[in-house]
């Protein structure tokens, strides 16, 4: 990967290195109107990558704003990279196509650019969606190395992307290296350490408050968030920070006018605590539970 690149190459097309996450802004994280406005602000700021999922409940407002910007001539559909995900309750092969079509309807488009399996807790019927032209790429999310190997051993269409938690405090190094080595792109979710996560609200500090990153921020004249996002891009991943705050939306994509030195990269890597935030304990007893795998 070119460290200065704004995009990653996939099996079909390209993925912008920075996207807007749309995970559950509603309630504590904003209203539908705020989410719709955030998508519009993001488009105006230069975002062309939007990370969605059926379970997020935000696809309707995302689709409405995308349609509005397309109708206004600000963007064309081909300019935008849209990801959605197959939820756990729809892994029955008879339900996969129906969920994707529902997502397409909500997003007001006739195809998505990436269709991921949200969790490794069921069977695959996603290749058919690709063959029907309803998605340009298929991929995985929250899979382990062993689970990913199984997919590669049995698939006809290889997954081109995996979406996993990666932050300066959780580098997920073995999985990142394995997937890149298999020719997959990697997308880091929760790249900023999820400042609104319950453990953060309870007082546990995250990478945005880390002294090393704060000092580097001063030296570079960039925000801590920009330092983290730049680090993860040079680490080899794309990133999908989420925000409804206009200034942060603009700030988060402005990470291509500077570079971290190898010394700075190593300094950030040394912050790794191998501590993930998202364990999905409710899935703990499922035989394919992915979060107990060796790091």
N, C-alpha and C positions, 0 to 999 in steps of 0.2 A: 504493500500500500504506500502511495506517495503521501508523506506526512503533511504536505500542503494541500492535499486533495480535498475538495468539497464533496466528494462522492465515492461510493464503493461500487465495484462492478459485480453484477449478479449473473445468473444463468440467462436471464432475459431482462435486459435493461440495466439501469443504474439506480442506486439508492443514495439520496443526499445524506451527508454525514451527520447533519443536525436536523432533528425533527421536533415537532411539538407533541408531547405526550398528552393524552386526553382522558387519563384514568380518573374517574369519579371525582370530578370537580364539584358536583352538586352537594347540597347540604353544607358540611363544614368547609368544603373546598370551592364554594361558589354556586351560582344559580345557572339555569340553562341560558339565560340572557348573557351572563358573564362569559360562559363558555363560547357562545356564538361570537361575541365580541372579540374574545381572545383569538379565535381562529382568523377573524378578519384582520386584526392587528398583526398576527403572525404572517399572513400572506403579504400585507403591505411592507413588513420588515424584511421580506425575502425568503421566508420559509416555504419549502415545496415538499415537505415530508410530514405526514400526519399519521400518528400511531393510534389506532382505534381497536376496539374489541366489542363483540356482541354483548358481553356481560357488563361493560362499562356503563351502558345506558346513555351514552353521549353521541352516538352516531347520527341521530336525527338532526341535532343542532349543527354538528360538523358538516353534514351533507347540505343543510340549508345554506350555510355561509359559503361553502365551496360553489354551490350552484349560483348563488348571487354574484360572486366574483367572476365566475365564468360568463354569466350573462352580461356583466358590465364590461367584459373584454379585458379585465385585469390579468387573467390567466386563461389558459386552455387546459382541458382535462389532461392532455398528454404532458403538461408541465409538472403535474402533481403526482407524488408517490404516496399511495394510501395503503396502509396495512390494517387488516382486521384479523381476528382470531376465533378459532372454533372452541366453544365452551364445553366444559366437562360433561354436561348432561346431553350433549348432542353427538357423542362419539359412535352411536349406532350408525352403521353405514347408510341406513335409510333416512337419517336425519341430517347428515352432513350438508348435502346439496341444498336442502331447505333452509338451513340456518344461513348459509352463504347468500342465498337469494334474498333472504330477509335483510341481511346486512347491506347488500347492494341497493335494495329499495330505500333503506334508511339513509344511506350515503348518497343517494341520487346519482348513481353511476352504473354502468353495465359491466364493469369489471373492477377488481382491485389489483394492486401491483404486488402485494404479498399477502398470502393466507397462511397463518401459523396455527399449529395445534397448541392451545394455551397451556395444557399440562399433559404429561405422558400417562394418561389414565384411560386409554381406550384404543380402539382399532382405527386404522387409516382408510379413508375413502376420498382423500383430498386430491389424489392424482386425477381422478375423473373430473374434478372441478377445473383443474388445469387444462385437461384435454378439451373441455367444453369452452375454453376461452374466458371463463369467469374470473380467473386469476392468472397473472403473468408468472408468478413464482409461488412456490410452497415452501414452508419451513417449519421450524420447531420453536418451542418456548419452554423453559424450565426443565429440559431434559438433562440427564447425566451423560457421562461419556459412554457407559455401557448401553444405555437406552438409545443413544445416537448411533452406536455401532450396529445395533439390531436393525434400525431403520435403513442404514446404508446397505446392509446385507440383503434386505428383502425388497427394496424399492425399485421401481422402474424409472421414476423421475427423482433425482437426488434433491434433497432439501438445500436451498441456497442461502438460508439465513437461520440463525438461532438467536432468540431474545432471552437474555439472562440478566440477573442482578450483577452489576459490576460498579464498584465505587473505590475511591482510594483506601477505604477501610475494609473492602472485600474485593480483592483483585480477581478471584475466581480463576487463577492463572492456569491450572491444568486444563480446565474445560475450554478456556479461551484459546490456548495453544493447540489443543486437539482439533477444535472446530476449524480454525484457520488453516491448520495443516491438512484438513480434509477438503479444503476449497470452499468452505462456507464463510459468509460474512457474519459478524457478531454485532448485535445491537445491545448496548448497555441501558437497562432500565433502572430507574431510581439513581441516576448518575450523581446527583448532588447529595445523596444520603437521606433523602426523604425528610426534610425538615418538619413536615406536618405529621409524621408517623407518631403513634402514641408514645413510643419510648423517648422520642425527642421532646414531646410535650411534657413528659414526666421529668425531664431534666437531664437526660443523657445527651451529651454533646456529640454532634456529628462533624463531618469533615468541613462544613462551612465555617465552623468555629475553631478549626485546628490551628494552633500557633504557627506551625511550619508553613501551612498554606496561606495564612494571613500575612506572614512576613514576605513570602514570595509575591503575594498580591501587591504589596507596597513597592517592592523592587521592580516589578514589571509594569506597574501602573494599570493593572487590570483587576477586576473583582475576583474574589475567591471562586465564585461560580465559574467565571471564564477560565481561571487556571485549571480547575477540575475538568471542565469539558475539553479544554485543549489537551490535557494529559490523556484523557480517555481516547481522543482521536489519534494521538500519536501512539497510544498503546495498541491501536489497530481496530478500534470499534467505531460504530456510529453511536450517537447519543440521542435520547428523546426526553429532555427535561420538560417538565410541565409547569405552567404558570398562567395566571389570568391577569397578572400585573403588567401593564404596558411597558414600563421601563425594563423589566426583567426579560420579557419576551424579546425585546430588541437586543438587550445585552447578551442573551444566551446564544444568539447566532453570530455575534461579532467576535469570532474566535479564529479568524483566518489571517489576521494581520500581525501575528507574532508566533514564536516557536519556543518551546522549552528545550534547554540544553540537556545533554545526556546526564549531567550531574544533577540537574533539577528533576529529571525523570526518575532517577534512582532515589533521590531524596523523598519524592512522593511515594514511590513503591515501598519504601521502608516504613511507611505509615500503616501498611496492611495489617489488619487484626484478624483476618479470616472470619469476620463476623458478619453474617447476613442479617438483614432486617426481616425479609419476607420468607417465612417458613411454612405458611399455609397448614397450620396445625390441624385444621379440620380434615385434611387429607391424610393425616399421619398413619392411619391404619389401612390405607389402600396399598395393595401389593406393589404398585409402581410409584410409591411415594419417592420423590426425587431428591429430597433435601438432607438425607443422611449419608450421601455418597462422600468418600474421602476427598479432601480438598488438595 
